[in-house]
Amino acid sequence: MTRKIKFTKQYKPMAFGDRDDKGSLDAHQRAKAEAKETRRYNMRMKELEAEDARRRGGILTKVVRFFSSKHRTR
């Protein structure tokens, strides 16, 4: 005779904000560290985008100068 297993509690996967220690000091320090890391990452991405834009602008300028000097338009 088989028995049905009755689940009384619904289990769900733990999400980012579902930690047990939401108001504790460890949670606060972890949140500060994550925020610091996120800010550092965002700053680095902005630096890379600016560097990429500068590099792209430099290449376009060189190409325009090359063709304009070759065809004496400048």
PDB file of N, CA, C and O in Angstrom, chain B, residues numbered from 101:
ATOM      1  N   MET B 101       0.828  -1.172   0.000  1.00  0.00           N
ATOM      2  CA  MET B 101       0.000   0.000   0.000  1.00  0.00           C
ATOM      3  C   MET B 101       0.887   1.256   0.000  1.00  0.00           C
ATOM      4  O   MET B 101       1.716   1.448   0.890  1.00  0.00           O
ATOM      5  N   THR B 102       0.698   2.076  -0.987  1.00  0.00           N
ATOM      6  CA  THR B 102       1.519   3.287  -1.091  1.00  0.00           C
ATOM      7  C   THR B 102       0.825   4.449  -0.399  1.00  0.00           C
ATOM      8  O   THR B 102      -0.397   4.589  -0.425  1.00  0.00           O
ATOM      9  N   ARG B 103       1.629   5.247   0.197  1.00  0.00           N
ATOM     10  CA  ARG B 103       1.126   6.427   0.893  1.00  0.00           C
ATOM     11  C   ARG B 103       1.452   7.674   0.094  1.00  0.00           C
ATOM     12  O   ARG B 103       2.508   7.767  -0.530  1.00  0.00           O
ATOM     13  N   LYS B 104       0.558   8.607   0.119  1.00  0.00           N
ATOM     14  CA  LYS B 104       0.850   9.891  -0.506  1.00  0.00           C
ATOM     15  C   LYS B 104       1.606  10.750   0.491  1.00  0.00           C
ATOM     16  O   LYS B 104       1.261  10.813   1.671  1.00  0.00           O
ATOM     17  N   ILE B 105       2.628  11.401   0.002  1.00  0.00           N
ATOM     18  CA  ILE B 105       3.389  12.303   0.863  1.00  0.00           C
ATOM     19  C   ILE B 105       2.707  13.664   0.821  1.00  0.00           C
ATOM     20  O   ILE B 105       2.479  14.230  -0.248  1.00  0.00           O
ATOM     21  N   LYS B 106       2.394  14.164   1.973  1.00  0.00           N
ATOM     22  CA  LYS B 106       1.716  15.451   2.059  1.00  0.00           C
ATOM     23  C   LYS B 106       2.731  16.531   2.449  1.00  0.00           C
ATOM     24  O   LYS B 106       3.356  16.465   3.508  1.00  0.00           O
ATOM     25  N   PHE B 107       2.875  17.499   1.589  1.00  0.00           N
ATOM     26  CA  PHE B 107       3.774  18.609   1.871  1.00  0.00           C
ATOM     27  C   PHE B 107       2.976  19.735   2.501  1.00  0.00           C
ATOM     28  O   PHE B 107       1.996  20.216   1.931  1.00  0.00           O
ATOM     29  N   THR B 108       3.402  20.144   3.671  1.00  0.00           N
ATOM     30  CA  THR B 108       2.680  21.212   4.363  1.00  0.00           C
ATOM     31  C   THR B 108       3.299  22.576   4.113  1.00  0.00           C
ATOM     32  O   THR B 108       2.617  23.595   4.223  1.00  0.00           O
ATOM     33  N   LYS B 109       4.583  22.609   3.779  1.00  0.00           N
ATOM     34  CA  LYS B 109       5.262  23.882   3.584  1.00  0.00           C
ATOM     35  C   LYS B 109       5.676  24.007   2.120  1.00  0.00           C
ATOM     36  O   LYS B 109       6.208  23.064   1.536  1.00  0.00           O
ATOM     37  N   GLN B 110       5.436  25.140   1.552  1.00  0.00           N
ATOM     38  CA  GLN B 110       5.843  25.379   0.172  1.00  0.00           C
ATOM     39  C   GLN B 110       7.290  25.864   0.165  1.00  0.00           C
ATOM     40  O   GLN B 110       7.622  26.857   0.811  1.00  0.00           O
ATOM     41  N   TYR B 111       8.128  25.175  -0.552  1.00  0.00           N
ATOM     42  CA  TYR B 111       9.532  25.563  -0.646  1.00  0.00           C
ATOM     43  C   TYR B 111       9.747  26.319  -1.940  1.00  0.00           C
ATOM     44  O   TYR B 111       9.265  25.928  -3.003  1.00  0.00           O
ATOM     45  N   LYS B 112      10.467  27.388  -1.826  1.00  0.00           N
ATOM     46  CA  LYS B 112      10.789  28.152  -3.020  1.00  0.00           C
ATOM     47  C   LYS B 112      12.288  28.430  -3.013  1.00  0.00           C
ATOM     48  O   LYS B 112      12.902  28.486  -1.948  1.00  0.00           O
ATOM     49  N   PRO B 113      12.872  28.602  -4.175  1.00  0.00           N
ATOM     50  CA  PRO B 113      14.306  28.903  -4.205  1.00  0.00           C
ATOM     51  C   PRO B 113      14.593  30.244  -3.547  1.00  0.00           C
ATOM     52  O   PRO B 113      13.781  31.168  -3.612  1.00  0.00           O
ATOM     53  N   MET B 114      15.737  30.338  -2.923  1.00  0.00           N
ATOM     54  CA  MET B 114      16.095  31.555  -2.205  1.00  0.00           C
ATOM     55  C   MET B 114      16.470  32.643  -3.207  1.00  0.00           C
ATOM     56  O   MET B 114      17.348  32.449  -4.047  1.00  0.00           O
ATOM     57  N   ALA B 115      15.819  33.748  -3.113  1.00  0.00           N
ATOM     58  CA  ALA B 115      16.111  34.877  -3.984  1.00  0.00           C
ATOM     59  C   ALA B 115      17.106  35.802  -3.294  1.00  0.00           C
ATOM     60  O   ALA B 115      17.523  35.546  -2.164  1.00  0.00           O
ATOM     61  N   PHE B 116      17.481  36.869  -3.972  1.00  0.00           N
ATOM     62  CA  PHE B 116      18.504  37.768  -3.441  1.00  0.00           C
ATOM     63  C   PHE B 116      18.053  38.420  -2.138  1.00  0.00           C
ATOM     64  O   PHE B 116      18.848  38.519  -1.203  1.00  0.00           O
ATOM     65  N   GLY B 117      16.806  38.866  -2.050  1.00  0.00           N
ATOM     66  CA  GLY B 117      16.346  39.587  -0.877  1.00  0.00           C
ATOM     67  C   GLY B 117      15.716  38.713   0.188  1.00  0.00           C
ATOM     68  O   GLY B 117      15.199  39.235   1.176  1.00  0.00           O
ATOM     69  N   ASP B 118      15.742  37.390   0.019  1.00  0.00           N
ATOM     70  CA  ASP B 118      15.064  36.485   0.952  1.00  0.00           C
ATOM     71  C   ASP B 118      15.992  35.906   2.014  1.00  0.00           C
ATOM     72  O   ASP B 118      15.721  34.829   2.544  1.00  0.00           O
ATOM     73  N   ARG B 119      17.054  36.586   2.324  1.00  0.00           N
ATOM     74  CA  ARG B 119      17.983  36.055   3.328  1.00  0.00           C
ATOM     75  C   ARG B 119      17.380  36.192   4.717  1.00  0.00           C
ATOM     76  O   ARG B 119      16.592  37.100   4.981  1.00  0.00           O
ATOM     77  N   ASP B 120      17.760  35.279   5.598  1.00  0.00           N
ATOM     78  CA  ASP B 120      17.230  35.300   6.958  1.00  0.00           C
ATOM     79  C   ASP B 120      17.754  36.488   7.760  1.00  0.00           C
ATOM     80  O   ASP B 120      17.053  37.022   8.619  1.00  0.00           O
ATOM     81  N   ASP B 121      18.981  36.895   7.478  1.00  0.00           N
ATOM     82  CA  ASP B 121      19.629  37.944   8.274  1.00  0.00           C
ATOM     83  C   ASP B 121      19.454  39.323   7.630  1.00  0.00           C
ATOM     84  O   ASP B 121      20.413  40.086   7.513  1.00  0.00           O
ATOM     85  N   LYS B 122      18.241  39.632   7.222  1.00  0.00           N
ATOM     86  CA  LYS B 122      17.993  40.869   6.485  1.00  0.00           C
ATOM     87  C   LYS B 122      18.432  42.124   7.233  1.00  0.00           C
ATOM     88  O   LYS B 122      18.979  43.039   6.618  1.00  0.00           O
ATOM     89  N   GLY B 123      18.205  42.187   8.548  1.00  0.00           N
ATOM     90  CA  GLY B 123      18.523  43.395   9.289  1.00  0.00           C
ATOM     91  C   GLY B 123      19.813  43.319  10.081  1.00  0.00           C
ATOM     92  O   GLY B 123      20.101  44.225  10.864  1.00  0.00           O
ATOM     93  N   SER B 124      20.594  42.272   9.903  1.00  0.00           N
ATOM     94  CA  SER B 124      21.792  42.090  10.723  1.00  0.00           C
ATOM     95  C   SER B 124      22.966  42.914  10.202  1.00  0.00           C
ATOM     96  O   SER B 124      22.919  43.465   9.102  1.00  0.00           O
ATOM     97  N   LEU B 125      24.002  42.985  11.004  1.00  0.00           N
ATOM     98  CA  LEU B 125      25.204  43.729  10.643  1.00  0.00           C
ATOM     99  C   LEU B 125      25.907  43.089   9.448  1.00  0.00           C
ATOM    100  O   LEU B 125      26.404  43.793   8.569  1.00  0.00           O
ATOM    101  N   ASP B 126      25.949  41.745   9.414  1.00  0.00           N
ATOM    102  CA  ASP B 126      26.581  41.051   8.281  1.00  0.00           C
ATOM    103  C   ASP B 126      25.876  41.383   6.970  1.00  0.00           C
ATOM    104  O   ASP B 126      26.523  41.608   5.947  1.00  0.00           O
ATOM    105  N   ALA B 127      24.558  41.410   7.010  1.00  0.00           N
ATOM    106  CA  ALA B 127      23.796  41.730   5.801  1.00  0.00           C
ATOM    107  C   ALA B 127      24.092  43.160   5.358  1.00  0.00           C
ATOM    108  O   ALA B 127      24.220  43.427   4.163  1.00  0.00           O
ATOM    109  N   HIS B 128      24.201  44.072   6.310  1.00  0.00           N
ATOM    110  CA  HIS B 128      24.498  45.470   5.988  1.00  0.00           C
ATOM    111  C   HIS B 128      25.882  45.596   5.354  1.00  0.00           C
ATOM    112  O   HIS B 128      26.053  46.285   4.349  1.00  0.00           O
ATOM    113  N   GLN B 129      26.864  44.924   5.951  1.00  0.00           N
ATOM    114  CA  GLN B 129      28.222  44.990   5.407  1.00  0.00           C
ATOM    115  C   GLN B 129      28.302  44.333   4.034  1.00  0.00           C
ATOM    116  O   GLN B 129      29.008  44.815   3.148  1.00  0.00           O
ATOM    117  N   ARG B 130      27.575  43.234   3.863  1.00  0.00           N
ATOM    118  CA  ARG B 130      27.563  42.560   2.564  1.00  0.00           C
ATOM    119  C   ARG B 130      26.916  43.458   1.514  1.00  0.00           C
ATOM    120  O   ARG B 130      27.392  43.527   0.381  1.00  0.00           O
ATOM    121  N   ALA B 131      25.841  44.144   1.879  1.00  0.00           N
ATOM    122  CA  ALA B 131      25.174  45.054   0.942  1.00  0.00           C
ATOM    123  C   ALA B 131      26.090  46.217   0.575  1.00  0.00           C
ATOM    124  O   ALA B 131      26.135  46.630  -0.584  1.00  0.00           O
ATOM    125  N   LYS B 132      26.826  46.749   1.563  1.00  0.00           N
ATOM    126  CA  LYS B 132      27.772  47.834   1.278  1.00  0.00           C
ATOM    127  C   LYS B 132      28.860  47.365   0.324  1.00  0.00           C
ATOM    128  O   LYS B 132      29.224  48.082  -0.608  1.00  0.00           O
ATOM    129  N   ALA B 133      29.384  46.155   0.557  1.00  0.00           N
ATOM    130  CA  ALA B 133      30.437  45.618  -0.303  1.00  0.00           C
ATOM    131  C   ALA B 133      29.918  45.390  -1.725  1.00  0.00           C
ATOM    132  O   ALA B 133      30.617  45.677  -2.697  1.00  0.00           O
ATOM    133  N   GLU B 134      28.697  44.877  -1.842  1.00  0.00           N
ATOM    134  CA  GLU B 134      28.117  44.650  -3.170  1.00  0.00           C
ATOM    135  C   GLU B 134      27.878  45.969  -3.893  1.00  0.00           C
ATOM    136  O   GLU B 134      28.093  46.063  -5.101  1.00  0.00           O
ATOM    137  N   ALA B 135      27.436  46.987  -3.160  1.00  0.00           N
ATOM    138  CA  ALA B 135      27.207  48.299  -3.767  1.00  0.00           C
ATOM    139  C   ALA B 135      28.527  48.913  -4.233  1.00  0.00           C
ATOM    140  O   ALA B 135      28.595  49.519  -5.302  1.00  0.00           O
ATOM    141  N   LYS B 136      29.570  48.752  -3.425  1.00  0.00           N
ATOM    142  CA  LYS B 136      30.889  49.278  -3.790  1.00  0.00           C
ATOM    143  C   LYS B 136      31.411  48.591  -5.048  1.00  0.00           C
ATOM    144  O   LYS B 136      31.953  49.241  -5.943  1.00  0.00           O
ATOM    145  N   GLU B 137      31.241  47.279  -5.107  1.00  0.00           N
ATOM    146  CA  GLU B 137      31.686  46.520  -6.273  1.00  0.00           C
ATOM    147  C   GLU B 137      30.888  46.921  -7.515  1.00  0.00           C
ATOM    148  O   GLU B 137      31.450  47.026  -8.606  1.00  0.00           O
ATOM    149  N   THR B 138      29.595  47.142  -7.356  1.00  0.00           N
ATOM    150  CA  THR B 138      28.754  47.558  -8.480  1.00  0.00           C
ATOM    151  C   THR B 138      29.169  48.934  -8.987  1.00  0.00           C
ATOM    152  O   THR B 138      29.247  49.156 -10.195  1.00  0.00           O
ATOM    153  N   ARG B 139      29.437  49.866  -8.057  1.00  0.00           N
ATOM    154  CA  ARG B 139      29.889  51.202  -8.472  1.00  0.00           C
ATOM    155  C   ARG B 139      31.216  51.121  -9.211  1.00  0.00           C
ATOM    156  O   ARG B 139      31.402  51.783 -10.233  1.00  0.00           O
ATOM    157  N   ARG B 140      32.140  50.313  -8.700  1.00  0.00           N
ATOM    158  CA  ARG B 140      33.443  50.159  -9.346  1.00  0.00           C
ATOM    159  C   ARG B 140      33.279  49.579 -10.759  1.00  0.00           C
ATOM    160  O   ARG B 140      33.936  50.020 -11.702  1.00  0.00           O
ATOM    161  N   TYR B 141      32.394  48.588 -10.887  1.00  0.00           N
ATOM    162  CA  TYR B 141      32.135  47.965 -12.189  1.00  0.00           C
ATOM    163  C   TYR B 141      31.546  48.986 -13.162  1.00  0.00           C
ATOM    164  O   TYR B 141      31.967  49.064 -14.316  1.00  0.00           O
ATOM    165  N   ASN B 142      30.569  49.771 -12.693  1.00  0.00           N
ATOM    166  CA  ASN B 142      29.941  50.771 -13.562  1.00  0.00           C
ATOM    167  C   ASN B 142      30.936  51.840 -13.997  1.00  0.00           C
ATOM    168  O   ASN B 142      30.919  52.275 -15.149  1.00  0.00           O
ATOM    169  N   MET B 143      31.810  52.268 -13.070  1.00  0.00           N
ATOM    170  CA  MET B 143      32.833  53.256 -13.429  1.00  0.00           C
ATOM    171  C   MET B 143      33.775  52.695 -14.482  1.00  0.00           C
ATOM    172  O   MET B 143      34.136  53.395 -15.428  1.00  0.00           O
ATOM    173  N   ARG B 144      34.177  51.438 -14.326  1.00  0.00           N
ATOM    174  CA  ARG B 144      35.089  50.810 -15.288  1.00  0.00           C
ATOM    175  C   ARG B 144      34.430  50.686 -16.662  1.00  0.00           C
ATOM    176  O   ARG B 144      35.081  50.895 -17.686  1.00  0.00           O
ATOM    177  N   MET B 145      33.147  50.349 -16.683  1.00  0.00           N
ATOM    178  CA  MET B 145      32.434  50.248 -17.961  1.00  0.00           C
ATOM    179  C   MET B 145      32.370  51.609 -18.651  1.00  0.00           C
ATOM    180  O   MET B 145      32.528  51.693 -19.869  1.00  0.00           O
ATOM    181  N   LYS B 146      32.138  52.680 -17.879  1.00  0.00           N
ATOM    182  CA  LYS B 146      32.105  54.023 -18.464  1.00  0.00           C
ATOM    183  C   LYS B 146      33.473  54.399 -19.019  1.00  0.00           C
ATOM    184  O   LYS B 146      33.569  54.995 -20.092  1.00  0.00           O
ATOM    185  N   GLU B 147      34.541  54.049 -18.282  1.00  0.00           N
ATOM    186  CA  GLU B 147      35.894  54.328 -18.761  1.00  0.00           C
ATOM    187  C   GLU B 147      36.166  53.596 -20.065  1.00  0.00           C
ATOM    188  O   GLU B 147      36.723  54.171 -21.000  1.00  0.00           O
ATOM    189  N   LEU B 148      35.773  52.325 -20.129  1.00  0.00           N
ATOM    190  CA  LEU B 148      36.004  51.548 -21.346  1.00  0.00           C
ATOM    191  C   LEU B 148      35.208  52.104 -22.524  1.00  0.00           C
ATOM    192  O   LEU B 148      35.710  52.146 -23.647  1.00  0.00           O
ATOM    193  N   GLU B 149      33.963  52.533 -22.272  1.00  0.00           N
ATOM    194  CA  GLU B 149      33.164  53.122 -23.349  1.00  0.00           C
ATOM    195  C   GLU B 149      33.798  54.413 -23.855  1.00  0.00           C
ATOM    196  O   GLU B 149      33.843  54.653 -25.061  1.00  0.00           O
ATOM    197  N   ALA B 150      34.288  55.244 -22.937  1.00  0.00           N
ATOM    198  CA  ALA B 150      34.924  56.501 -23.334  1.00  0.00           C
ATOM    199  C   ALA B 150      36.205  56.225 -24.120  1.00  0.00           C
ATOM    200  O   ALA B 150      36.486  56.882 -25.122  1.00  0.00           O
ATOM    201  N   GLU B 151      36.972  55.249 -23.650  1.00  0.00           N
ATOM    202  CA  GLU B 151      38.208  54.888 -24.342  1.00  0.00           C
ATOM    203  C   GLU B 151      37.907  54.360 -25.739  1.00  0.00           C
ATOM    204  O   GLU B 151      38.600  54.697 -26.699  1.00  0.00           O
ATOM    205  N   ASP B 152      36.876  53.535 -25.847  1.00  0.00           N
ATOM    206  CA  ASP B 152      36.479  52.980 -27.138  1.00  0.00           C
ATOM    207  C   ASP B 152      36.019  54.087 -28.080  1.00  0.00           C
ATOM    208  O   ASP B 152      36.353  54.075 -29.264  1.00  0.00           O
ATOM    209  N   ALA B 153      35.255  55.039 -27.558  1.00  0.00           N
ATOM    210  CA  ALA B 153      34.783  56.155 -28.385  1.00  0.00           C
ATOM    211  C   ALA B 153      35.960  57.001 -28.866  1.00  0.00           C
ATOM    212  O   ALA B 153      35.997  57.430 -30.019  1.00  0.00           O
ATOM    213  N   ARG B 154      36.922  57.237 -27.969  1.00  0.00           N
ATOM    214  CA  ARG B 154      38.115  58.004 -28.362  1.00  0.00           C
ATOM    215  C   ARG B 154      38.885  57.278 -29.450  1.00  0.00           C
ATOM    216  O   ARG B 154      39.322  57.885 -30.428  1.00  0.00           O
ATOM    217  N   ARG B 155      39.048  55.966 -29.271  1.00  0.00           N
ATOM    218  CA  ARG B 155      39.806  55.187 -30.241  1.00  0.00           C
ATOM    219  C   ARG B 155      39.094  55.180 -31.591  1.00  0.00           C
ATOM    220  O   ARG B 155      39.729  55.325 -32.635  1.00  0.00           O
ATOM    221  N   ARG B 156      37.768  55.011 -31.564  1.00  0.00           N
ATOM    222  CA  ARG B 156      37.000  54.995 -32.798  1.00  0.00           C
ATOM    223  C   ARG B 156      37.083  56.345 -33.493  1.00  0.00           C
ATOM    224  O   ARG B 156      37.229  56.417 -34.713  1.00  0.00           O
ATOM    225  N   GLY B 157      36.989  57.410 -32.715  1.00  0.00           N
ATOM    226  CA  GLY B 157      37.103  58.749 -33.277  1.00  0.00           C
ATOM    227  C   GLY B 157      38.469  58.968 -33.891  1.00  0.00           C
ATOM    228  O   GLY B 157      38.585  59.618 -34.930  1.00  0.00           O
ATOM    229  N   GLY B 158      39.504  58.434 -33.263  1.00  0.00           N
ATOM    230  CA  GLY B 158      40.854  58.570 -33.792  1.00  0.00           C
ATOM    231  C   GLY B 158      41.023  57.857 -35.114  1.00  0.00           C
ATOM    232  O   GLY B 158      41.668  58.384 -36.020  1.00  0.00           O
ATOM    233  N   ILE B 159      40.461  56.676 -35.243  1.00  0.00           N
ATOM    234  CA  ILE B 159      40.571  55.910 -36.486  1.00  0.00           C
ATOM    235  C   ILE B 159      39.821  56.622 -37.606  1.00  0.00           C
ATOM    236  O   ILE B 159      40.329  56.728 -38.722  1.00  0.00           O
ATOM    237  N   LEU B 160      38.625  57.108 -37.320  1.00  0.00           N
ATOM    238  CA  LEU B 160      37.857  57.824 -38.343  1.00  0.00           C
ATOM    239  C   LEU B 160      38.586  59.078 -38.800  1.00  0.00           C
ATOM    240  O   LEU B 160      38.605  59.397 -39.989  1.00  0.00           O
ATOM    241  N   THR B 161      39.176  59.777 -37.864  1.00  0.00           N
ATOM    242  CA  THR B 161      39.923  60.983 -38.212  1.00  0.00           C
ATOM    243  C   THR B 161      41.096  60.644 -39.119  1.00  0.00           C
ATOM    244  O   THR B 161      41.358  61.359 -40.087  1.00  0.00           O
ATOM    245  N   LYS B 162      41.804  59.559 -38.816  1.00  0.00           N
ATOM    246  CA  LYS B 162      42.936  59.145 -39.652  1.00  0.00           C
ATOM    247  C   LYS B 162      42.489  58.773 -41.058  1.00  0.00           C
ATOM    248  O   LYS B 162      43.148  59.125 -42.037  1.00  0.00           O
ATOM    249  N   VAL B 163      41.371  58.065 -41.159  1.00  0.00           N
ATOM    250  CA  VAL B 163      40.865  57.667 -42.478  1.00  0.00           C
ATOM    251  C   VAL B 163      40.476  58.892 -43.290  1.00  0.00           C
ATOM    252  O   VAL B 163      40.812  58.989 -44.470  1.00  0.00           O
ATOM    253  N   VAL B 164      39.773  59.827 -42.665  1.00  0.00           N
ATOM    254  CA  VAL B 164      39.360  61.046 -43.372  1.00  0.00           C
ATOM    255  C   VAL B 164      40.589  61.829 -43.806  1.00  0.00           C
ATOM    256  O   VAL B 164      40.639  62.319 -44.934  1.00  0.00           O
ATOM    257  N   ARG B 165      41.567  61.953 -42.943  1.00  0.00           N
ATOM    258  CA  ARG B 165      42.796  62.677 -43.310  1.00  0.00           C
ATOM    259  C   ARG B 165      43.517  61.994 -44.463  1.00  0.00           C
ATOM    260  O   ARG B 165      44.025  62.656 -45.367  1.00  0.00           O
ATOM    261  N   PHE B 166      43.557  60.659 -44.424  1.00  0.00           N
ATOM    262  CA  PHE B 166      44.251  59.919 -45.474  1.00  0.00           C
ATOM    263  C   PHE B 166      43.603  60.183 -46.828  1.00  0.00           C
ATOM    264  O   PHE B 166      44.290  60.526 -47.790  1.00  0.00           O
ATOM    265  N   PHE B 167      42.285  60.024 -46.903  1.00  0.00           N
ATOM    266  CA  PHE B 167      41.615  60.207 -48.183  1.00  0.00           C
ATOM    267  C   PHE B 167      41.605  61.663 -48.618  1.00  0.00           C
ATOM    268  O   PHE B 167      41.723  61.954 -49.808  1.00  0.00           O
ATOM    269  N   SER B 168      41.464  62.580 -47.670  1.00  0.00           N
ATOM    270  CA  SER B 168      41.446  63.985 -48.059  1.00  0.00           C
ATOM    271  C   SER B 168      42.829  64.426 -48.530  1.00  0.00           C
ATOM    272  O   SER B 168      42.918  65.259 -49.433  1.00  0.00           O
ATOM    273  N   SER B 169      43.890  63.909 -47.964  1.00  0.00           N
ATOM    274  CA  SER B 169      45.228  64.276 -48.423  1.00  0.00           C
ATOM    275  C   SER B 169      45.541  63.596 -49.755  1.00  0.00           C
ATOM    276  O   SER B 169      46.250  64.158 -50.590  1.00  0.00           O
ATOM    277  N   LYS B 170      45.016  62.393 -49.950  1.00  0.00           N
ATOM    278  CA  LYS B 170      45.259  61.665 -51.195  1.00  0.00           C
ATOM    279  C   LYS B 170      44.564  62.357 -52.366  1.00  0.00           C
ATOM    280  O   LYS B 170      45.113  62.426 -53.465  1.00  0.00           O
ATOM    281  N   HIS B 171      43.353  62.870 -52.127  1.00  0.00           N
ATOM    282  CA  HIS B 171      42.591  63.505 -53.197  1.00  0.00           C
ATOM    283  C   HIS B 171      42.673  65.027 -53.140  1.00  0.00           C
ATOM    284  O   HIS B 171      41.967  65.718 -53.875  1.00  0.00           O
ATOM    285  N   ARG B 172      43.518  65.538 -52.287  1.00  0.00           N
ATOM    286  CA  ARG B 172      43.772  66.973 -52.144  1.00  0.00           C
ATOM    287  C   ARG B 172      42.487  67.781 -51.927  1.00  0.00           C
ATOM    288  O   ARG B 172      42.305  68.847 -52.516  1.00  0.00           O
ATOM    289  N   THR B 173      41.614  67.266 -51.088  1.00  0.00           N
ATOM    290  CA  THR B 173      40.377  68.000 -50.805  1.00  0.00           C
ATOM    291  C   THR B 173      40.519  68.844 -49.559  1.00  0.00           C
ATOM    292  O   THR B 173      39.634  69.640 -49.245  1.00  0.00           O
ATOM    293  N   ARG B 174      41.585  68.687 -48.867  1.00  0.00           N
ATOM    294  CA  ARG B 174      41.759  69.430 -47.636  1.00  0.00           C
ATOM    295  C   ARG B 174      43.014  70.247 -47.681  1.00  0.00           C
ATOM    296  O   ARG B 174      43.329  70.948 -46.719  1.00  0.00           O
TER     297      ARG B 174
END
